[in-house]
Amino acid sequence: MTAGRKISSPISRSHLTRPAEEQFGDWIKAVVDVARGIMAVGGDLHADDDAILLADGSSQRDLWGINLYPEEEGRDWIEFDSMINIRPRDGNRSRGVDDPHMRASIRSVVDSLIINDQPT
């Protein structure tokens, strides 16, 4: 079982490569708190990262699950897919993130916390 960790200050994308390889091969799970501008990465399940942020004071309505592919370029390195995203009451009926504005908010948090140090 792999425990996730909270990220509240910037790290390099290369810091995600090894944990991704050890867990799922080329990707790692993450949960983003769009209100607080923080995230958790590396749990075996999105629910593990979700629990880290909830214990730290996050509100469930602000948490969104994603997958990160550290070796990918451009927008493809973030995948919006998680069971925690299914929220019919809030208008999100899929594992993705249906609202384009929310996807942009999630990308903004990720971009502020994960610095791209990959060669281009």
Salt bridges, closest charged atoms under 4 A:
GLU22 OE2 - ARG18 NE 3.22
ASP56 OD2 - LYS6 NZ 3.12
ASP56 OD2 - ARG36 NH2 2.73
ASP81 OD1 - ARG95 NE 2.74
